[in-house]
Amino acid sequence: MARYPHITRNDMRLCAYIRLNLNTKEIAAYMNITPASVEIARHRLRKKLELGKEANLQHHLSTI
């Protein structure tokens, strides 16, 4: 939270699921949304974390 104070609770949940190495369908089931919505949420999270397309989101979250 200190590094990224603008992250919402929903973003934090998504980060936790990604860090647990869950795939898109599993995350969608836990969050009760469609897999397409998970992909959009990942994209928005990348923008908030200022990561490029080539950066590995899971690796970045594990280093925090």
N, CA, C and O atoms as a Maestro MAE file, in Angstrom:
{
 s_m_m2io_version
 :::
 2.0.0
}

f_m_ct {
 s_m_title
 :::
 protein
 m_atom[256] {
  # First column is atom index #
  i_m_mmod_type
  r_m_x_coord
  r_m_y_coord
  r_m_z_coord
  i_m_residue_number
  s_m_chain_name
  s_m_pdb_residue_name
  s_m_pdb_atom_name
  i_m_atomic_number
  :::
  1 25 0.825 -1.200 0.000 1 A "MET " " N  " 7
  2 3 0.000 0.000 0.000 1 A "MET " " CA " 6
  3 2 0.862 1.254 0.000 1 A "MET " " C  " 6
  4 15 0.473 2.268 -0.579 1 A "MET " " O  " 8
  5 25 2.015 1.203 0.632 2 A "ALA " " N  " 7
  6 3 2.886 2.374 0.679 2 A "ALA " " CA " 6
  7 2 3.428 2.690 -0.707 2 A "ALA " " C  " 6
  8 15 3.597 3.855 -1.068 2 A "ALA " " O  " 8
  9 25 3.697 1.653 -1.472 3 A "ARG " " N  " 7
  10 3 4.277 1.856 -2.812 3 A "ARG " " CA " 6
  11 2 3.236 2.288 -3.837 3 A "ARG " " C  " 6
  12 15 3.529 3.084 -4.729 3 A "ARG " " O  " 8
  13 25 2.021 1.761 -3.709 4 A "TYR " " N  " 7
  14 3 0.932 2.068 -4.641 4 A "TYR " " CA " 6
  15 2 -0.318 2.445 -3.848 4 A "TYR " " C  " 6
  16 15 -1.216 1.615 -3.710 4 A "TYR " " O  " 8
  17 25 -0.407 3.649 -3.331 5 A "PRO " " N  " 7
  18 3 -1.546 4.023 -2.481 5 A "PRO " " CA " 6
  19 2 -2.871 4.155 -3.232 5 A "PRO " " C  " 6
  20 15 -3.929 4.160 -2.603 5 A "PRO " " O  " 8
  21 25 -2.839 4.260 -4.549 6 A "HIS " " N  " 7
  22 3 -4.064 4.443 -5.338 6 A "HIS " " CA " 6
  23 2 -4.733 3.123 -5.725 6 A "HIS " " C  " 6
  24 15 -5.715 3.129 -6.467 6 A "HIS " " O  " 8
  25 25 -4.221 2.003 -5.239 7 A "ILE " " N  " 7
  26 3 -4.787 0.694 -5.544 7 A "ILE " " CA " 6
  27 2 -6.032 0.464 -4.677 7 A "ILE " " C  " 6
  28 15 -6.014 0.706 -3.470 7 A "ILE " " O  " 8
  29 25 -7.108 -0.006 -5.310 8 A "THR " " N  " 7
  30 3 -8.363 -0.238 -4.594 8 A "THR " " CA " 6
  31 2 -8.373 -1.626 -3.953 8 A "THR " " C  " 6
  32 15 -7.471 -2.431 -4.182 8 A "THR " " O  " 8
  33 25 -9.393 -1.891 -3.156 9 A "ARG " " N  " 7
  34 3 -9.529 -3.207 -2.516 9 A "ARG " " CA " 6
  35 2 -9.713 -4.301 -3.557 9 A "ARG " " C  " 6
  36 15 -9.174 -5.398 -3.412 9 A "ARG " " O  " 8
  37 25 -10.465 -4.005 -4.595 10 A "ASN " " N  " 7
  38 3 -10.678 -4.982 -5.662 10 A "ASN " " CA " 6
  39 2 -9.369 -5.290 -6.380 10 A "ASN " " C  " 6
  40 15 -9.101 -6.437 -6.738 10 A "ASN " " O  " 8
  41 25 -8.560 -4.261 -6.587 11 A "ASP " " N  " 7
  42 3 -7.245 -4.459 -7.199 11 A "ASP " " CA " 6
  43 2 -6.367 -5.324 -6.305 11 A "ASP " " C  " 6
  44 15 -5.615 -6.169 -6.792 11 A "ASP " " O  " 8
  45 25 -6.465 -5.110 -4.997 12 A "MET " " N  " 7
  46 3 -5.685 -5.907 -4.049 12 A "MET " " CA " 6
  47 2 -6.114 -7.376 -4.090 12 A "MET " " C  " 6
  48 15 -5.279 -8.277 -4.005 12 A "MET " " O  " 8
  49 25 -7.417 -7.606 -4.222 13 A "ARG " " N  " 7
  50 3 -7.906 -8.984 -4.344 13 A "ARG " " CA " 6
  51 2 -7.364 -9.641 -5.598 13 A "ARG " " C  " 6
  52 15 -6.919 -10.788 -5.568 13 A "ARG " " O  " 8
  53 25 -7.406 -8.905 -6.701 14 A "LEU " " N  " 7
  54 3 -6.890 -9.425 -7.960 14 A "LEU " " CA " 6
  55 2 -5.402 -9.732 -7.842 14 A "LEU " " C  " 6
  56 15 -4.938 -10.767 -8.319 14 A "LEU " " O  " 8
  57 25 -4.662 -8.841 -7.212 15 A "CYS " " N  " 7
  58 3 -3.221 -9.064 -6.992 15 A "CYS " " CA " 6
  59 2 -2.989 -10.338 -6.196 15 A "CYS " " C  " 6
  60 15 -2.088 -11.114 -6.514 15 A "CYS " " O  " 8
  61 25 -3.791 -10.559 -5.169 16 A "ALA " " N  " 7
  62 3 -3.643 -11.758 -4.345 16 A "ALA " " CA " 6
  63 2 -3.906 -13.014 -5.167 16 A "ALA " " C  " 6
  64 15 -3.169 -13.993 -5.051 16 A "ALA " " O  " 8
  65 25 -4.940 -12.998 -5.990 17 A "TYR " " N  " 7
  66 3 -5.244 -14.159 -6.826 17 A "TYR " " CA " 6
  67 2 -4.145 -14.409 -7.849 17 A "TYR " " C  " 6
  68 15 -3.784 -15.559 -8.103 17 A "TYR " " O  " 8
  69 25 -3.613 -13.350 -8.432 18 A "ILE " " N  " 7
  70 3 -2.529 -13.496 -9.402 18 A "ILE " " CA " 6
  71 2 -1.288 -14.043 -8.712 18 A "ILE " " C  " 6
  72 15 -0.586 -14.898 -9.252 18 A "ILE " " O  " 8
  73 25 -1.033 -13.541 -7.517 19 A "ARG " " N  " 7
  74 3 0.144 -13.984 -6.768 19 A "ARG " " CA " 6
  75 2 0.013 -15.452 -6.343 19 A "ARG " " C  " 6
  76 15 1.022 -16.141 -6.187 19 A "ARG " " O  " 8
  77 25 -1.207 -15.930 -6.157 20 A "LEU " " N  " 7
  78 3 -1.447 -17.337 -5.838 20 A "LEU " " CA " 6
  79 2 -1.348 -18.227 -7.071 20 A "LEU " " C  " 6
  80 15 -1.551 -19.438 -6.987 20 A "LEU " " O  " 8
  81 25 -1.036 -17.628 -8.210 21 A "ASN " " N  " 7
  82 3 -0.838 -18.344 -9.470 21 A "ASN " " CA " 6
  83 2 -2.134 -18.980 -9.987 21 A "ASN " " C  " 6
  84 15 -2.108 -20.068 -10.561 21 A "ASN " " O  " 8
  85 25 -3.261 -18.299 -9.783 22 A "LEU " " N  " 7
  86 3 -4.533 -18.778 -10.312 22 A "LEU " " CA " 6
  87 2 -4.683 -18.321 -11.755 22 A "LEU " " C  " 6
  88 15 -4.216 -17.243 -12.121 22 A "LEU " " O  " 8
  89 25 -5.334 -19.139 -12.572 23 A "ASN " " N  " 7
  90 3 -5.541 -18.731 -13.960 23 A "ASN " " CA " 6
  91 2 -6.784 -17.851 -14.068 23 A "ASN " " C  " 6
  92 15 -7.495 -17.643 -13.085 23 A "ASN " " O  " 8
  93 25 -7.032 -17.350 -15.243 24 A "THR " " N  " 7
  94 3 -8.110 -16.392 -15.468 24 A "THR " " CA " 6
  95 2 -9.481 -16.970 -15.111 24 A "THR " " C  " 6
  96 15 -10.302 -16.291 -14.494 24 A "THR " " O  " 8
  97 25 -9.724 -18.218 -15.500 25 A "LYS " " N  " 7
  98 3 -11.023 -18.831 -15.215 25 A "LYS " " CA " 6
  99 2 -11.240 -19.016 -13.716 25 A "LYS " " C  " 6
  100 15 -12.352 -18.836 -13.221 25 A "LYS " " O  " 8
  101 25 -10.188 -19.373 -12.999 26 A "GLU " " N  " 7
  102 3 -10.307 -19.544 -11.550 26 A "GLU " " CA " 6
  103 2 -10.565 -18.208 -10.866 26 A "GLU " " C  " 6
  104 15 -11.403 -18.115 -9.969 26 A "GLU " " O  " 8
  105 25 -9.849 -17.180 -11.288 27 A "ILE " " N  " 7
  106 3 -10.054 -15.846 -10.728 27 A "ILE " " CA " 6
  107 2 -11.473 -15.380 -10.999 27 A "ILE " " C  " 6
  108 15 -12.120 -14.808 -10.121 27 A "ILE " " O  " 8
  109 25 -11.961 -15.621 -12.212 28 A "ALA " " N  " 7
  110 3 -13.324 -15.222 -12.576 28 A "ALA " " CA " 6
  111 2 -14.346 -15.909 -11.672 28 A "ALA " " C  " 6
  112 15 -15.328 -15.292 -11.260 28 A "ALA " " O  " 8
  113 25 -14.118 -17.171 -11.369 29 A "ALA " " N  " 7
  114 3 -15.050 -17.901 -10.509 29 A "ALA " " CA " 6
  115 2 -15.038 -17.335 -9.091 29 A "ALA " " C  " 6
  116 15 -16.096 -17.178 -8.482 29 A "ALA " " O  " 8
  117 25 -13.863 -17.031 -8.560 30 A "TYR " " N  " 7
  118 3 -13.767 -16.487 -7.199 30 A "TYR " " CA " 6
  119 2 -14.351 -15.076 -7.091 30 A "TYR " " C  " 6
  120 15 -14.954 -14.721 -6.079 30 A "TYR " " O  " 8
  121 25 -14.164 -14.278 -8.148 31 A "MET " " N  " 7
  122 3 -14.648 -12.903 -8.105 31 A "MET " " CA " 6
  123 2 -16.067 -12.767 -8.645 31 A "MET " " C  " 6
  124 15 -16.646 -11.681 -8.604 31 A "MET " " O  " 8
  125 25 -16.632 -13.873 -9.154 32 A "ASN " " N  " 7
  126 3 -17.986 -13.898 -9.700 32 A "ASN " " CA " 6
  127 2 -18.140 -12.920 -10.876 32 A "ASN " " C  " 6
  128 15 -19.115 -12.172 -10.956 32 A "ASN " " O  " 8
  129 25 -17.158 -12.946 -11.783 33 A "ILE " " N  " 7
  130 3 -17.183 -12.140 -13.001 33 A "ILE " " CA " 6
  131 2 -16.785 -13.032 -14.170 33 A "ILE " " C  " 6
  132 15 -16.400 -14.184 -13.968 33 A "ILE " " O  " 8
  133 25 -16.873 -12.516 -15.376 34 A "THR " " N  " 7
  134 3 -16.502 -13.297 -16.550 34 A "THR " " CA " 6
  135 2 -14.988 -13.271 -16.745 34 A "THR " " C  " 6
  136 15 -14.314 -12.356 -16.269 34 A "THR " " O  " 8
  137 25 -14.452 -14.276 -17.445 35 A "PRO " " N  " 7
  138 3 -13.015 -14.274 -17.732 35 A "PRO " " CA " 6
  139 2 -12.560 -13.031 -18.516 35 A "PRO " " C  " 6
  140 15 -11.440 -12.553 -18.331 35 A "PRO " " O  " 8
  141 25 -13.429 -12.516 -19.383 36 A "ALA " " N  " 7
  142 3 -13.091 -11.298 -20.123 36 A "ALA " " CA " 6
  143 2 -12.932 -10.115 -19.174 36 A "ALA " " C  " 6
  144 15 -12.072 -9.258 -19.376 36 A "ALA " " O  " 8
  145 25 -13.757 -10.076 -18.151 37 A "SER " " N  " 7
  146 3 -13.662 -8.997 -17.159 37 A "SER " " CA " 6
  147 2 -12.357 -9.091 -16.371 37 A "SER " " C  " 6
  148 15 -11.785 -8.071 -15.986 37 A "SER " " O  " 8
  149 25 -11.892 -10.302 -16.137 38 A "VAL " " N  " 7
  150 3 -10.615 -10.484 -15.444 38 A "VAL " " CA " 6
  151 2 -9.483 -9.933 -16.304 38 A "VAL " " C  " 6
  152 15 -8.580 -9.272 -15.791 38 A "VAL " " O  " 8
  153 25 -9.524 -10.199 -17.599 39 A "GLU " " N  " 7
  154 3 -8.492 -9.684 -18.504 39 A "GLU " " CA " 6
  155 2 -8.492 -8.156 -18.518 39 A "GLU " " C  " 6
  156 15 -7.429 -7.535 -18.532 39 A "GLU " " O  " 8
  157 25 -9.654 -7.562 -18.514 40 A "ILE " " N  " 7
  158 3 -9.755 -6.099 -18.481 40 A "ILE " " CA " 6
  159 2 -9.219 -5.570 -17.164 40 A "ILE " " C  " 6
  160 15 -8.529 -4.551 -17.133 40 A "ILE " " O  " 8
  161 25 -9.536 -6.261 -16.072 41 A "ALA " " N  " 7
  162 3 -9.041 -5.840 -14.753 41 A "ALA " " CA " 6
  163 2 -7.519 -5.945 -14.691 41 A "ALA " " C  " 6
  164 15 -6.862 -5.083 -14.106 41 A "ALA " " O  " 8
  165 25 -6.956 -6.991 -15.287 42 A "ARG " " N  " 7
  166 3 -5.490 -7.132 -15.345 42 A "ARG " " CA " 6
  167 2 -4.869 -5.973 -16.120 42 A "ARG " " C  " 6
  168 15 -3.853 -5.406 -15.717 42 A "ARG " " O  " 8
  169 25 -5.502 -5.638 -17.238 43 A "HIS " " N  " 7
  170 3 -4.995 -4.535 -18.062 43 A "HIS " " CA " 6
  171 2 -5.013 -3.223 -17.273 43 A "HIS " " C  " 6
  172 15 -4.044 -2.463 -17.302 43 A "HIS " " O  " 8
  173 25 -6.098 -2.966 -16.581 44 A "ARG " " N  " 7
  174 3 -6.200 -1.739 -15.780 44 A "ARG " " CA " 6
  175 2 -5.205 -1.747 -14.628 44 A "ARG " " C  " 6
  176 15 -4.657 -0.705 -14.268 44 A "ARG " " O  " 8
  177 25 -4.973 -2.916 -14.053 45 A "LEU " " N  " 7
  178 3 -3.996 -3.031 -12.967 45 A "LEU " " CA " 6
  179 2 -2.591 -2.736 -13.488 45 A "LEU " " C  " 6
  180 15 -1.800 -2.071 -12.819 45 A "LEU " " O  " 8
  181 25 -2.289 -3.231 -14.680 46 A "ARG " " N  " 7
  182 3 -0.983 -2.929 -15.293 46 A "ARG " " CA " 6
  183 2 -0.798 -1.425 -15.458 46 A "ARG " " C  " 6
  184 15 0.284 -0.898 -15.199 46 A "ARG " " O  " 8
  185 25 -1.850 -0.733 -15.887 47 A "LYS " " N  " 7
  186 3 -1.774 0.721 -16.052 47 A "LYS " " CA " 6
  187 2 -1.535 1.401 -14.716 47 A "LYS " " C  " 6
  188 15 -0.724 2.323 -14.626 47 A "LYS " " O  " 8
  189 25 -2.234 0.957 -13.670 48 A "LYS " " N  " 7
  190 3 -2.065 1.559 -12.350 48 A "LYS " " CA " 6
  191 2 -0.671 1.313 -11.787 48 A "LYS " " C  " 6
  192 15 -0.119 2.164 -11.089 48 A "LYS " " O  " 8
  193 25 -0.102 0.143 -12.092 49 A "LEU " " N  " 7
  194 3 1.238 -0.191 -11.618 49 A "LEU " " CA " 6
  195 2 2.324 0.319 -12.565 49 A "LEU " " C  " 6
  196 15 3.516 0.157 -12.304 49 A "LEU " " O  " 8
  197 25 1.896 0.936 -13.663 50 A "GLU " " N  " 7
  198 3 2.796 1.495 -14.675 50 A "GLU " " CA " 6
  199 2 3.733 0.432 -15.252 50 A "GLU " " C  " 6
  200 15 4.944 0.633 -15.343 50 A "GLU " " O  " 8
  201 25 3.144 -0.703 -15.639 51 A "LEU " " N  " 7
  202 3 3.890 -1.787 -16.259 51 A "LEU " " CA " 6
  203 2 3.561 -1.846 -17.737 51 A "LEU " " C  " 6
  204 15 2.432 -1.563 -18.141 51 A "LEU " " O  " 8
  205 25 4.539 -2.212 -18.541 52 A "GLY " " N  " 7
  206 3 4.316 -2.372 -19.967 52 A "GLY " " CA " 6
  207 2 3.733 -3.739 -20.281 52 A "GLY " " C  " 6
  208 15 3.610 -4.583 -19.393 52 A "GLY " " O  " 8
  209 25 3.375 -3.959 -21.533 53 A "LYS " " N  " 7
  210 3 2.803 -5.238 -21.954 53 A "LYS " " CA " 6
  211 2 3.810 -6.376 -21.804 53 A "LYS " " C  " 6
  212 15 3.427 -7.514 -21.532 53 A "LYS " " O  " 8
  213 25 5.080 -6.075 -21.980 54 A "GLU " " N  " 7
  214 3 6.101 -7.119 -21.932 54 A "GLU " " CA " 6
  215 2 6.456 -7.538 -20.509 54 A "GLU " " C  " 6
  216 15 7.062 -8.593 -20.316 54 A "GLU " " O  " 8
  217 25 6.100 -6.749 -19.527 55 A "ALA " " N  " 7
  218 3 6.417 -7.056 -18.129 55 A "ALA " " CA " 6
  219 2 5.515 -8.181 -17.613 55 A "ALA " " C  " 6
  220 15 4.332 -8.245 -17.946 55 A "ALA " " O  " 8
  221 25 6.080 -9.048 -16.811 56 A "ASN " " N  " 7
  222 3 5.336 -10.161 -16.226 56 A "ASN " " CA " 6
  223 2 4.668 -9.675 -14.942 56 A "ASN " " C  " 6
  224 15 5.350 -9.374 -13.962 56 A "ASN " " O  " 8
  225 25 3.359 -9.600 -14.943 57 A "LEU " " N  " 7
  226 3 2.601 -9.080 -13.808 57 A "LEU " " CA " 6
  227 2 2.802 -9.951 -12.568 57 A "LEU " " C  " 6
  228 15 2.988 -9.435 -11.466 57 A "LEU " " O  " 8
  229 25 2.766 -11.255 -12.747 58 A "GLN " " N  " 7
  230 3 2.930 -12.164 -11.614 58 A "GLN " " CA " 6
  231 2 4.318 -12.006 -10.993 58 A "GLN " " C  " 6
  232 15 4.444 -11.991 -9.768 58 A "GLN " " O  " 8
  233 25 5.338 -11.890 -11.799 59 A "HIS " " N  " 7
  234 3 6.700 -11.710 -11.284 59 A "HIS " " CA " 6
  235 2 6.817 -10.381 -10.552 59 A "HIS " " C  " 6
  236 15 7.439 -10.309 -9.493 59 A "HIS " " O  " 8
  237 25 6.236 -9.352 -11.098 60 A "HIS " " N  " 7
  238 3 6.297 -8.033 -10.459 60 A "HIS " " CA " 6
  239 2 5.607 -8.067 -9.093 60 A "HIS " " C  " 6
  240 15 6.116 -7.497 -8.127 60 A "HIS " " O  " 8
  241 25 4.467 -8.724 -9.009 61 A "LEU " " N  " 7
  242 3 3.744 -8.795 -7.734 61 A "LEU " " CA " 6
  243 2 4.488 -9.625 -6.700 61 A "LEU " " C  " 6
  244 15 4.387 -9.360 -5.502 61 A "LEU " " O  " 8
  245 25 5.227 -10.621 -7.149 62 A "SER " " N  " 7
  246 3 5.968 -11.455 -6.191 62 A "SER " " CA " 6
  247 2 7.171 -10.733 -5.625 62 A "SER " " C  " 6
  248 15 7.681 -11.119 -4.573 62 A "SER " " O  " 8
  249 25 7.639 -9.687 -6.303 63 A "THR " " N  " 7
  250 3 8.799 -8.938 -5.805 63 A "THR " " CA " 6
  251 2 8.406 -7.816 -4.857 63 A "THR " " C  " 6
  252 15 9.272 -7.202 -4.232 63 A "THR " " O  " 8
  253 25 7.126 -7.543 -4.745 64 A "ILE " " N  " 7
  254 3 6.673 -6.457 -3.865 64 A "ILE " " CA " 6
  255 2 6.652 -6.950 -2.437 64 A "ILE " " C  " 6
  256 15 6.300 -6.196 -1.530 64 A "ILE " " O  " 8
  :::
 }
 m_bond[255] {
  # First column is bond index #
  i_m_from
  i_m_to
  i_m_order
  :::
  1 1 2 1
  2 2 3 1
  3 3 4 2
  4 3 5 1
  5 5 6 1
  6 6 7 1
  7 7 8 2
  8 7 9 1
  9 9 10 1
  10 10 11 1
  11 11 12 2
  12 11 13 1
  13 13 14 1
  14 14 15 1
  15 15 16 2
  16 15 17 1
  17 17 18 1
  18 18 19 1
  19 19 20 2
  20 19 21 1
  21 21 22 1
  22 22 23 1
  23 23 24 2
  24 23 25 1
  25 25 26 1
  26 26 27 1
  27 27 28 2
  28 27 29 1
  29 29 30 1
  30 30 31 1
  31 31 32 2
  32 31 33 1
  33 33 34 1
  34 34 35 1
  35 35 36 2
  36 35 37 1
  37 37 38 1
  38 38 39 1
  39 39 40 2
  40 39 41 1
  41 41 42 1
  42 42 43 1
  43 43 44 2
  44 43 45 1
  45 45 46 1
  46 46 47 1
  47 47 48 2
  48 47 49 1
  49 49 50 1
  50 50 51 1
  51 51 52 2
  52 51 53 1
  53 53 54 1
  54 54 55 1
  55 55 56 2
  56 55 57 1
  57 57 58 1
  58 58 59 1
  59 59 60 2
  60 59 61 1
  61 61 62 1
  62 62 63 1
  63 63 64 2
  64 63 65 1
  65 65 66 1
  66 66 67 1
  67 67 68 2
  68 67 69 1
  69 69 70 1
  70 70 71 1
  71 71 72 2
  72 71 73 1
  73 73 74 1
  74 74 75 1
  75 75 76 2
  76 75 77 1
  77 77 78 1
  78 78 79 1
  79 79 80 2
  80 79 81 1
  81 81 82 1
  82 82 83 1
  83 83 84 2
  84 83 85 1
  85 85 86 1
  86 86 87 1
  87 87 88 2
  88 87 89 1
  89 89 90 1
  90 90 91 1
  91 91 92 2
  92 91 93 1
  93 93 94 1
  94 94 95 1
  95 95 96 2
  96 95 97 1
  97 97 98 1
  98 98 99 1
  99 99 100 2
  100 99 101 1
  101 101 102 1
  102 102 103 1
  103 103 104 2
  104 103 105 1
  105 105 106 1
  106 106 107 1
  107 107 108 2
  108 107 109 1
  109 109 110 1
  110 110 111 1
  111 111 112 2
  112 111 113 1
  113 113 114 1
  114 114 115 1
  115 115 116 2
  116 115 117 1
  117 117 118 1
  118 118 119 1
  119 119 120 2
  120 119 121 1
  121 121 122 1
  122 122 123 1
  123 123 124 2
  124 123 125 1
  125 125 126 1
  126 126 127 1
  127 127 128 2
  128 127 129 1
  129 129 130 1
  130 130 131 1
  131 131 132 2
  132 131 133 1
  133 133 134 1
  134 134 135 1
  135 135 136 2
  136 135 137 1
  137 137 138 1
  138 138 139 1
  139 139 140 2
  140 139 141 1
  141 141 142 1
  142 142 143 1
  143 143 144 2
  144 143 145 1
  145 145 146 1
  146 146 147 1
  147 147 148 2
  148 147 149 1
  149 149 150 1
  150 150 151 1
  151 151 152 2
  152 151 153 1
  153 153 154 1
  154 154 155 1
  155 155 156 2
  156 155 157 1
  157 157 158 1
  158 158 159 1
  159 159 160 2
  160 159 161 1
  161 161 162 1
  162 162 163 1
  163 163 164 2
  164 163 165 1
  165 165 166 1
  166 166 167 1
  167 167 168 2
  168 167 169 1
  169 169 170 1
  170 170 171 1
  171 171 172 2
  172 171 173 1
  173 173 174 1
  174 174 175 1
  175 175 176 2
  176 175 177 1
  177 177 178 1
  178 178 179 1
  179 179 180 2
  180 179 181 1
  181 181 182 1
  182 182 183 1
  183 183 184 2
  184 183 185 1
  185 185 186 1
  186 186 187 1
  187 187 188 2
  188 187 189 1
  189 189 190 1
  190 190 191 1
  191 191 192 2
  192 191 193 1
  193 193 194 1
  194 194 195 1
  195 195 196 2
  196 195 197 1
  197 197 198 1
  198 198 199 1
  199 199 200 2
  200 199 201 1
  201 201 202 1
  202 202 203 1
  203 203 204 2
  204 203 205 1
  205 205 206 1
  206 206 207 1
  207 207 208 2
  208 207 209 1
  209 209 210 1
  210 210 211 1
  211 211 212 2
  212 211 213 1
  213 213 214 1
  214 214 215 1
  215 215 216 2
  216 215 217 1
  217 217 218 1
  218 218 219 1
  219 219 220 2
  220 219 221 1
  221 221 222 1
  222 222 223 1
  223 223 224 2
  224 223 225 1
  225 225 226 1
  226 226 227 1
  227 227 228 2
  228 227 229 1
  229 229 230 1
  230 230 231 1
  231 231 232 2
  232 231 233 1
  233 233 234 1
  234 234 235 1
  235 235 236 2
  236 235 237 1
  237 237 238 1
  238 238 239 1
  239 239 240 2
  240 239 241 1
  241 241 242 1
  242 242 243 1
  243 243 244 2
  244 243 245 1
  245 245 246 1
  246 246 247 1
  247 247 248 2
  248 247 249 1
  249 249 250 1
  250 250 251 1
  251 251 252 2
  252 251 253 1
  253 253 254 1
  254 254 255 1
  255 255 256 2
  :::
 }
}
